Amino acid sequence: MRYLGIFLVCLASIAFEIFLVRHFAITNWSEYGYWVISMAMAGYSISGVVLCLFGPAFERRQNALFYALPVAMMLCCALGYAALGRIPFNPLELQNQELFAGQLLNIGKYYLALFPFFFTSGLYVGLSFLARQEDIPKIYMADLVGAGLGAAALLAALAYVPPFSAPLLLLPPLALAALTSLPGPKAGGAARPLPSRLGFAALALLACGAAGLIIRDHNAASFSQYKSVSMALNVEDCRLVAEIRSPRGHYLLLDNYMERHDPDLSNNYELLGAGGPPPALGLYRDGERLAALPQRRSYDTGYLTASLDGLPYLLRQPQRVLLAGGRGGFHVREALELGAAQVDTVESDPVLLELVLSHGPSTPPKASALRLPLAETPPAAEFTAGPAAEALPPAAGQAGVNQAGVVGQAAEPHSGNPQPGSASAPREASTDAAFADAPFAAMPDAPATAPTGHNAPTGHATTPRLGSPLALAARAAKPYSIIDISPEFLDQGQANKYLLTAEGIARLLRSLSPDGLLSLPMGIGELPVYALKAVATVRAGLALAGAAEPARHIIVVRSAFTARILASPAPFTQADIAAARAFAAERSFDTPYFPGIDPATVEVFNDLPPVSFEHATSDAVAGDEAPAARDALMDDLVAFLRHGKAESSSFRFFDLSPSTQDRPFFHEILRLERIPQVLARMELLPRQEVGYLVNVAVLAQSALFALIVFLLPLARRRGLGSLGGKGVLAGFGYFLCLGLGFLFVEIVLIERFTFFLNDPAQAFALVLSAMLIASGLGSAFSSRFVPRPRAGIRLACGITASITAALGLLLPRLLDLALAWPDPAKAALAVAIAAPLGFFMGMPFPLALSTYRGAASPFIPWAWSVNGALSVVATPLASLLAVSFGYATVFAASLGLYGLAALLAPDRPKQ
């Protein structure tokens, strides 16, 4: 029973930590939650310092404390969680120089609310090490296995439990931990009577019930009023269509008159005779709008006449089209309307995909005759479908394509649609053949004759699949004529950022036909330099794909809010350029870059002044006359692509180097040396950049805290027992290496497998659980080295460093080769790589602790606190290193840290 208690306490602790990440992602934004949680975790380290200074007093009361601490954790969990919802935190005010001080105070209140839980949890674990020094490897095993299973269990439970009620799941393990440690004999050795033990058991259960009532009745958690879902829910007659819980997030599907499809339309769409954006259902994940889905009624596609999204389909005959994100189903229909012969769609979010398949429109869109301005571009009806687009006759009850070219059901509408959680749930798009025979069942039957004046689409849409466009590109049997990335796709999944890397762009370009087009949108409403970085990344991808002069392969067209970057394996011709410019001019779109551009002759329709953090205001034209419209993006693109210059203020102030698979950080563009200027103008900073500043703030705070943890025990004479100064410094360096090294490896593996599995929740669960459980087994195995700990430590560190070095060299290539494997095989590979590393990484910590038994025992809780403090430092430090130098550098640093740990390895004192 002595190991069951620590197993349960650690299970509950890691589950609460992961739950808080989800809680802040829903109620505020995850980057601020990370700030709060990382510092609240300091409770672990403070508990170690307290045990170091007052260990004997705690050891004398260990029997009572092993019972009382889980009881206290239940109450701290409930009261702290109830307090979170009552703290009026407004993250937007942190970007206001006059109001931010009040929000820093609110963050301090968050610290106070969460600190007691982690402090009592740390006391329990540290006291277990101190009280049972002869069993440290087994104690550490129970700690790590409990944490690994707790992480997996909490993530699985989030699919079934309302997100704001999940803390209730933590109470039973803590109550059981208290029941396994009921107070033993009284002072003097007399056994406690049975009624007394039953009374303690009843008290623990009473505390569990009271904590549950607090969580249920005093839970004030809710969506932040500043999130888009709050505004949607407050619209009159808003209807909740569906609520879906998942480890990926909390999803709400809403229906109200404000929800619309959001294509990028010309400001002159009414003059063009185009309809406005159609009504839609709004899908929200964790309070942020994820996508729009068609309502169950017909809609007018006439808006395509004025849409920026239509340009690629007018420049090329779209025989085979790959959509990275179907925009809830709208984009599939749009591609067919624009003449696509075959449309394959890949979605990255399984919940979105299930809703697309089960919430398709009940009647086909009301197609409008498209006003095509390009004489050299034939109407949609003149495009002929190649062999890949031929539709097979549908069997009974199967989906098919009717005479009007609209994909539908041959039997009852929706009869073949997989429902959420059904056996026919979406699967990974691993091969080109997976698309070939699967028509899109979400578009029901249409009339055999199209409306008068409309050229009915004759294309074929396969059923959207779950997966990564990069995985499909690796296995495509035939090239695509267009690969079209939706504006929302890059934000719909953490793994989607790998699409916008030089390697990702190159892979997509290689899967195009020689004159094919890659269409990449980039928002410029908040910070236009994002489009500049996207172009730099596309340029690098073209170079990787073999383009000798990448600038000749790029055209950029923009509206007031979005830039559409077109790239082709072949250089654009003068006919391509003329067609793109004609398309843009008719719709009042701008062309900030095309091969051979002369900025003096290009008319600017949508003013885009430079956004500067270096000056109080954007540059303006002096005089009484209204300044001419400017295009700051054009100025930068022409200098960069045409003249090869990266000397503008945009390049000087921001890091606009291409994103790569090793540095897949598209939005982290702040330079560390520019932070003082950024802080002076925080109001201009997009929220995507706040995460970088949070990492800097957390690193500064946690480093200061780690220094305090190091110095505080030294202030008390003989605070670390019989250890001398040299031993203290060597011990601190050793546990510093372990704390940083373990987290560095873990963070890199989670990131690598996020790309590989295309699922950050699955990557986190598999890597974290596999490494923690394997580390626990390694800790148990290390007990055989307790008589000679230094030899065991150096063996484990040497093997860890060797595996890390091998993975640093081989892992990226291995994951590329296995990218198209089936999901179960990919998950098995992730576990097979993470578990052996975890096994050997679990040995050095308990072996080192075992050397401090006896007279040096005060060092044990201090080492625990140092390890915890450095774990807090490791996360922001690894993130900043990866942003600046890449994940390969973080992996190399972990190798060096384990090598240094081997040199500093402690040994048993000589008798």
N, C-alpha and C positions, 0 to 999 in steps of 0.2 A: 504493500500500500504506500510505501514511502515514495515510490516513483510516480504513482498515479496522480498524486496531488499536483506535483510540478508539471506533469503532462497536461492536466486540465487547466491549470492557471495559464500556461503558455499558449494553449489552444485558444482560450478566451482572449488573451491579450493581443495576439496577432490578428484575430478576427475583428476585434474592436478597432485596431489600427487601420485595417483595410476598409472596414465599414466607414470610418471617418473620411477616408479618401472619397468614397462614393457619396457620402453625405454632403461634403463641401462641393463636389462636382454638381450636385443637384441644386443645393440651396444657394450657392454663390458661384464661384468658378474654381476649378480644381487647383490652379496655381496658388491661390490664396490659402486653400486648405492645406496644401503641402507646406506652406510657410508655418501655419499654426501647428500642424501635427509634428513637424520635425522638431520644433522647440518644446512641445509638450512631451515628446519622447525623452527630453532631458531628465524627466523624472526617474528613468532607469539609472542614469549616471549619478544623480544626487543620492539615490538610495544606496549606491555602492560607497559613496563618500561617508554617509552616515554610519554604515556598517563598519567601515574602516576605522572611524573615530570612536565608535561606541559598541564595537562588536561583542565584547564580553557580556554587556548588559542584555543584548538581544539573544545571545546564546543561552543565557540562563532562563530566558522566558520563551524558548523556541517552541515548546509544546503548545502553549497558549497562542503564540503568534501564527503558527501554521494553521490554526483554526480561525483566528480572528481576521487575518489578512484577506482571505477570500470573501468573508462576510463584508469587510470594509470595501472591497473591490466592487461588490454588487451595488452597494449604496453609492459609491463614488461614480460608478458608471451611470446609474439612473439620474443622480442629481446633476452631474456634469453635463449629461446629454440634454436634460431638461433646460439647463442654463443656456446651452448653445442657441436655442431658438429665441431667446429673449435678449440677445445682444444685438443692438441695432447697427450691425456692420454694413457699411455701404462702400464697396470697393471702388466705385467711381470717384468718391471723394478723395481717395489716395492720390489721384492725379490732379488734385486741386491744391495749390500751395497754401491757400488760406484755411482749408478744411481738413487737411490730411492728419493734423495732430490728433484730432478727436478719433479718427479711425485707428491710429496707432494705439490709442488707449483701449479701443474695443478689441484689438488683437491681443493686448495684454490681458483683457478679461477672458478671452478664449484660452490663453495659457493657464490662467488660474482655474478655469472650469475643468480642464482635461488633465492638469498636472497630478492631482491626487490619485487618479486611477493608475497611471503609469508608475508613480512613486511607490504605491503599495505593491504593485506587481513586481517591480524591481526588488523591493525588500524581500518578497517571498523567494525569488530566484537566488538572490545573493545570500540570504540566510541559509538556503538549502546547500549551497556550496560551502559555506562556512561551518555549518553544523555537521555535515557529512563529508568531511574532507577525504576520507578513505574511499569514497564512491564517486569522486568527481566525474570520471568518464561516463558512468551510468546516469548520473544526474543530468549531465549535459546532453546525453542521448535523449532522455525524456523531454528535456527542454526543446530540442530541435525537432524531434518527431511530432510533438504536440503542436509546435508552430507550423510545421509543414502541413499537417492534416487540418489545422484550424484555417489556414489560408484557403485550401481547396474547398473545405466545407462551407465557408462563408460565401465564396464566389458561386458555388452551386446553389446555395439557399437563396441568393438574390433573384433567382429565376422564379421563385415561388412566394416569397415573403414581401409584403409591402415595404418599400425602401426605408420608410421612417419608423418601421416597427422592428427592424432587424436586431436592435440591441436586446430585445427580449430573448433572442437565441443564446446570448452570452450568459444568462443567469443560471440555467441548469448546470452547466459545467462548473461554475464557480461554487454553486451550492453543494455539488457532489464533492468538490475539492475540500470544502469545509467539513463535510460529513466523514471524509476519510481521515481527518486529522482531529477528531474530537479530543478535547483535553484529556491527558492521561493521568497517571497517579498524582496525588497531592504531594506537597513538600513533605519529605520524610519517607516517601515510598508507599504510603497508604493508597489503596485503590479507591477510585471514585465510585460511589454507589450508582446503580443502574438508573434510578430516577434523575440523578444529576446529569448523566450522559444523555438521557432522553431530553432533558431540558435544554442542553446545548444544541442537540439536533433540531428541536422545535424552534429554537431561536434562529438557527441558520435558515430554516424553511420560512420562518416569519420574515426575515430580512429579504429573502428571495421574493416572497409575495409582495412586500412593501415596495421593493425596487420595481417589480413588474407594474404595480399600480401607478407609480410615479411616471414610468415611461409611457403607459397607456393614457393616463388622464392629464398629464402636464407636458405633453409633447407639442411644442409650438413650432416644429420644423415645417418649412414650406418653401416654395420657390421664391427666389429673390424677386422683388417687385421690378427689378431692373432687367430681368430676363424677358425675352420675347414671348414666352408662353404666358406670363402673367398678364400682359396686355391682351393676348388672344382670349384668355379665359374670361376677361372682363367685358368682352364684346357682348352686346345684347343677343340673347337667344343662342349663345354658343352651345354646341352639342358635343359631348364626348362620345366619339364613335367607337374607340377602342383604347384600352390601357394594357400595355404589355410590359412585363418585368423581365429583365435579363441581366446577366453579369456585365453586358456591354452598356447598359443604361436603363433608365426609366422612360418609356415611350408613351406618348399621348397622341392620338389621332383625333383632330378637332374639325368640326364643321361650323363655320359661321360666314356671314356675308363678306367679311374682310379678307378671307383666305383666297389667294389667287395664284395661278401659275406665274412664274417670274422670269419670262424670257427677256433678253436684253433688246429692247425695242428702240427704234429711232424716235427722237423727239417729235418727228413729223408724221407719226404713224396715221393720224387722222387724215392728213393731206394725201397720204398714199392710198387711202381707201382700205386700210387694214383694220381689222377688228382689234379690240383691246385684249389684254390677257384674260383667259377664261377662268371662271370660278374653279376652285379646287378644295380638296381636303388638306389640312396642314398637319404634317407629322413633326413632332418635337421629341428630341432626346435630351434628357436632363435639362429641360427648359429651353433649349436652343433649337431653332427651326432646322430640321434636317432635310426635308423635301416636301414638295407638293404632289398630291395624288389626284388623278381625275375623279370627279364626282360621278355618280351613277346616272348621268344623263349626258346627252350629246353636247358637244362644244364646237365652236367655230375655229378652224385653223387658219383663218385669213390673216392672223397676226404674223404669220411667217413671212409675209411680203415685206414687213418692216423689221425683221429680226436679224441681228448680227450673226446669229447662229447659222443662217442659211448660206453664208458665203462659200464654205468648202464644197457644198453640193452643187453650186453653180460654176465653180472652177473645174470640177472633175466629174466625169460620169461615174456615179457612185455604185459600182457593181457590188462590191462586198464592203460592208461598213461594220466596224467594231465600235460600239459605244461603251466608254468607260463611265458608267452611271447612266441610267435611263431616265433620270429626272421624274421618278415616280411612274413612268410609263408614257409621259408626254413626249419625251425625246424619241422614243421608238416610233410613235405615230408620225412625228415631224420628219424623221429620216425617210419613212415610206412616202410621205407627201412630197418630199423633195427629190424623189426618183430613185431611191436606193433599191437595188435588186434583192439583196439579202442583208438583213440587219441582225448582228449578234450583239447581245448586251451582257455585260458583266457588272454585277453589283458587289460591293464589299461588305454591306451590312445585312446580316441574315434576316433581321426583323423587317427592314425595309423591303427586302425581296419577298418575304412571305405576304406582306401587305399588298405589294404590287400584283402578285399572282392571285390574290383573293379579293381585291377591291377594284378590279378593272371596271371601266365604264360599261353600263348595260346596253348602250346603243352606240353606234359608231359616231365619230365626229362629223359635224356638218362641214364638209370640205368646201373651201372657196377656191375659185380660180386664182392661181398665183400669178402675180404680175412680175414676170421675169424681165429685167431690164437689159439683159445681155443677149445681143443678137446671136452671138456665136454659141450660146448655151441652149441646147434644145429643150423643149418642154418636158415635164416629167414623164408624159406618156410615151415619148419617143425613146426613152432609155429601154434597152432590151435586157432581159434577165439572162445571165449566163447559166451554165449547167448547175452551178452550185446553188442557184436560187430556185430551181425547179421544185415545185411543191408536189409531194407524193399524195395520191388520193387517200383521204382519211378513212380509216377503218371505223366501224361502228363504235361510237362513244369516244373517239379520239379527236384531237384537235386537228383542224385543217385550214386551208386558205380558200375562200369563196371566190366567185367570179369577179367580184369588185376588187380583189386583191387585199381584202381586210382579213386578218387572221381571226379565226373563230372556232367554235365547236361544231362538229358534225352532228352531234346529238343535242342534249340539253345544255344551255349556257352554264358555264362554270362547273360542269360535271367533272372535269379533269383537274380542277385547281387544287393543289395541295393546301390544306389548312395548316395554320401554325401548330407545330408539334406533331403533325401527322407523319406516317411512314414515308410519304413522298415529299419530304421536306427538301429544300434546295441543296444541291451538292456542288462541289468544287468544279469549275470549268477547267479540266485538266488537259483536254485534247480538243483539237479542231472538230473531230467527229462528234463530240458531245453536242455541238451546236447543229450539225448538219440535218439531223432527222427530227428536231424538236421544235414544232411551230409554237408561236406564242399564244398560249391559251387564255391570256387575260383580255384579249380583244374579241368580243363575241361577234356573231354573224352580222353582216351588213347587207343592205339591199343589193340585188344583182346589178342594178343600174345606178350610176352616180347622179348627183344633181346636175341639171342642165348647165353647161358652160364649164364643167370641171373635168379635167383629165384624171380619171381614177387611177390611183397608184396600183401598180402591178407587182409590187415587191412582196417579199416573204420575210417575216420576222420570226426568228427562233425564240424559244422560251428563255427569258433571262436566267442566268446562272450565277451562283455565288463563287467568287474567286478573285484572282488578281489578273488584270490585263497583261501583266508581265509574264505570268505563268502561261496564259493562252498564247502570247506572242512566241514563247519558246517552243510551242508545239504546233503552231498553225501549219496546216498542210498546203494552203494556198495563200498568197499574199492578199492583203486588204487594199482597197483603193482609198479608203478614208478611215482613220482612227480618230474618233471624236471624243474628247474628254469633257464631261459636263462641268459647269461652273461649281456645282456643289460637291463633286466627287472627292476633291482633294481634302475637304473638311469632314467627309462622312466616315472616315476611318483613319486611325493613327498610322496604319501601314501604307496608306495611299500616298504618303509623302515620298515614298521610294519611286513612284512614277515620275516625279519631278526631280530626278537626279540625272547627271550626265549619262550614267550607265543605263538608267531606265529609258531615257529618250532614245539612246542608240539602239536599244533592243526593239523599241516600237518602230523606229525608222527601218530597221532591217526586215520587219514583217510587212512592210508596205510594198506595193508594186513600184516599179522604177519611177513612175510619175505620180505616185500616191501622195496623200496629204495627211499630216498630223496636225490636228487642230487643238490648241491649248488655250483656255481662257484664264485670265488673271485679273482680279479685282484691283482697281486703281483709285477707288473712292476715298480710301483713308490715306494711303501712302503710295504714290505712283512708282516709287523705286522698286516695288515688288515686281512690276512688269519688267523693269530693267534687269533684275536678278534672274527672272524667268528666261529672258532672252539670252543672257550670259550662259545659263545652263543648257538651253537648246543649242546654242553655238558650240558648246563643248561636246554635247551629244552628237551633233553632226560631224564634228571632227573625229570622234571615236568611230562613227559609222563609215568613215572614209571620205567625207566631203573635203575636197582640196581648198575650196573657198566658201566656208559656211555662210558668209554674209549674202551670197547670191542665192541661198536656199531658204531665205526667211522673208516673210511679209508680215507686217503688223497692222491691223486695223482696229480702231477703238471707238467706243461710244464715250459718253461722259463718265461712265462708271466701270467699264470693263474693256480690257485690251484682249483681242483675239490674235494669238500668235500662230501663224501657219508656217510649217516646215515641210520640206519635200526632199527625198533622196536625190532628185535631179534639180539643177538650177531652174529658177522660175524664168519663163520666157517673157518677151515683151507683151505677147498676147495675154498671158496670165496677169501681168502687172496692170495692163489697160483694163482688163475685166474687173479686177479687184477695185481699181480706182473708180470705175464707173458705178459699180455696186455701192461703194461708200458714198460717192457724191450724191447719188439720187436719194440716199437715206440720211444725209447729213452726218455720216460717220467720218472719222478722220483716219488718215493713213500716215502714221508717224514714221513708218519705215517701209521701204521697198527697194530692191536693187536699183541703183542709179538715181536715187532721190536727190532732188535739188530743193532744199527747204524753202528757198525764196519763191518758188513757184507753186508751193502747196498751200491751198486754202485751209484754214483752221475753223471748224464749225463749233467745236466744244472747247471752251477755254480751259486750259490745264496749267495753271501757274506752278512754279516750283514750290515745294514745301520744304522750308529750311528750319533746322534747329540751331543754325548759327546766327540768325538775325531775328530781331523782334517781330518782323513781319515779312511776308513774301515780297520779293522784288516787285516794284511797281513802276509804271511809266509816269514821269512827271508831266505836268501841264494840265490845262483845263479840259482838253479833249479826252473822250473815253479811250482808254488804252485798247490797242488792237488785241484780238484773241491770241493767246500764246499756247504753245504745246511744249512743255518742259520735257516730256518723254521723247518727243522728236529730236530735240537738241541733244539729249544724252545718247539716244540710239544712233543717230548719224555719226556723232563723234566716236562712239564705241565700235560700231560695225563697219562703218565706211573708212574711218581714219585710224582705227585701232587705238584710240585714246581713252583712258580711264582716269581722266584728270579733273572731271567736274566735281562740284561740291557733293553730289550724290555719292560718287565713288570715294571721295575723301572722308566723308562722315560715316557712311555705312559700309559694312562688309558685304559686297555684292559679288563675291567670288562664286563660281558655280556650285550648286549642291552636288554632292557625290554620294555614293552608297556608303562610304565611310563617314561622311559628314552630311547626313540627310536632314539638315536643318534649314528649311527654306525661310522661315519667318524670323529666326534669330539673327538679325542683321546689325545689331548694335555692336560697336567697338568698345572694348573695355575702357580705353583711354578717353572716350567721349561721354562717359556716364555723367560727369558733372554738368555738361551742357544739356544732356537729355533730361536730367532732373529739373533743370531750370525751366524746361518747356514740356513738362509731363502731359499737359493737356492735349498736345499734338500726337501723343504716342498711341498707336493702335493696341488693343488688348493683347494681340498675339505676341507683342514684344515684352509684355509685363513679366512673363515667366522667366525671362533672362535676368531681369532686375531682381526678381524674387530669389533666384538662385544666388545672386551676388549677396543679397541681404542675409540669406540663411547661412551662407558660408562664413560671412563676417561674424555673425552672432555665434554660430556653433564653434568656430575656431576660438573665439574669446572664452566661450563656455568650457571647451576642452582644456584650455590653459588654467582656468580656475579649478577644474577637477584635478589637474595635475598638482597644483600648488597647495590646495587647501589641506590635504592630509599632512603635508610637510610642515605646516605651521604648528602642529602639535608635536611636542617632543616624543620621540619613539612612536610616532603615529603609524609607522610601517614595520613595527616589530624589530627583528634583529638585522634587517637589511641595511647596508651602508649606502652611501651616496652613489657609488658606482653601480651597485646592484639595482638601485631604484631607477637610475637613468637607463640602464640596459633593459630592465623590465618594461619601462615606459616605451622605449623604442620598439621592443618586440611586439607588444600588444597594439601599438600604433600601426605597425606593419600588417598585423592580422586584421585589425578593424578595417583599414583601408583596402587591403588586398582582396578580402572576401567580397566586399560590396562592389569593388571594381569589376571583378569577374562576373558576379551576378548581374550587374547592370548591363554589361556588354552582351551577355548571353540573352537576356530578355529582349534587348533591342534587335539582335541578329535574328532571333526567332519570331519577333513581331513581323519583320519583313518576310521571313520564310513561310510562316503559317498564315499571314495576312489577317491576323486576329490578335490584337494586343491583350485581350482578356485571357485567351487560351495560352498565349506565350507566357504571360505573367504567372498563371496558375501552374503550368507544367514546369517551368524552370524553377520557380520559387519552391514549389512542393518537392520536386525531385531533388533539388540541391539540399534543402533542409532535412528531409528524411534520410537521404544518403549520408549527409554529414552526421546525423545522429547515429547511424550505423557505424560510421567511421570512428566516432567517439567511443562507442562500445568496444570496437575492435582495438582501439588504442590502449585499453587497460592492460594488454599483455606487454606493453612497452613501459609501464610505470616504473619498474625497477631500473630502467635505463632510458629515461625520457628524452635526453638530448639525441640519442640515436634515432628514436622514433620520430622526433620532430624533424630532424634533417632528412630522414627518408621521405616523410610525408611532404615536406616543402619541396624537396627535389623532384618528386613525381608530379606535384602540382605545377611547378614551374615548367617541367618538360611538356606536360599536356597543354598548358597554356601557350607555350611557344609553338607547338604543333598546330593548335587551333588558330592561333594568330596568322599562321601562314596558309593553312588549308581550308579553314571554315568558310570564308566567303565563296571560294570556288566550289566547295562541296554543296553548299546550299543552292548555288546557281544551277548545278547539275541536277539536283533533286527537286527543283522548284515545281515541276509538274507531277510529282508523285501524288498518289491518293492521300487524303487527309489522315487516315489511321497510320500509314507508313511515315508521314511527315511528323506526326506526334510522337511515334515511337523513336524516330531519329533524334528528336529534341531531348527526350528522356535519356536515350543512350549516350548522348554527349554530356548532358548536365550531371547525371548521377555519378559517374566515375570521378569527375572533378570534385563534386560535393563530398564524396566518401573520404578522399585524402585531405580535403580542406577542413574536415571535421576533427582531425586528429591533433593538430598543434595546440589548440586552445586548452583542452582538458589536460594534456600532458604537461604543459607549462604550469597550469594551476596546481597540479599535483606536486610540483617541486617546492611549493611554499607552505606545505603543511607544517604544523608545529609552531616554533617560535616566530616564523615569518608569516603566520596565518593572516594578520591584518592586511597583507598585500593581496589576498585573494579577492575580497570585495572591491578593493581599489582597482585591481586589474579588470574586474568586471565593469566597473564604472568607466575606466579609460576605454575599454573596448566599445562600450555603448556610446560614449561621447564621440569617438572617432567614426563610428558608424553613421552618426548624424552628419559629420563633416564629409563623409565619403560621397553621399548622394549629390549635393550641389557641386562638389569639387569634380566628380566624374563628369557631370553634365557640362560644366564650363570647359573642362579639358576636351571633351568630345566636340563641342561647338567650335573651339579654337583650332584643334589639331586633329580631331577624328577619333573614332572608337579604337582604331588600331593602336593609337598612342595610349589610350586607357588600358588596353590589354597588355601592352608592353610594360606599362607602369606596374601592373599587378604582378607580372613576372619578376620585376626587380624587387618589389616589396617582399615577395615570398623568398627570394634569394637572400635578402638582407635579414629576414626573420630567421633563416637557417643559421646565419652567422651569429645572431644574437641569442640563439636558443639557450634557455637556462638548463641547469642540471641539478640533480639531487645534491644537497650539501654533503660534504665529506664528513663521515662520522669520526 
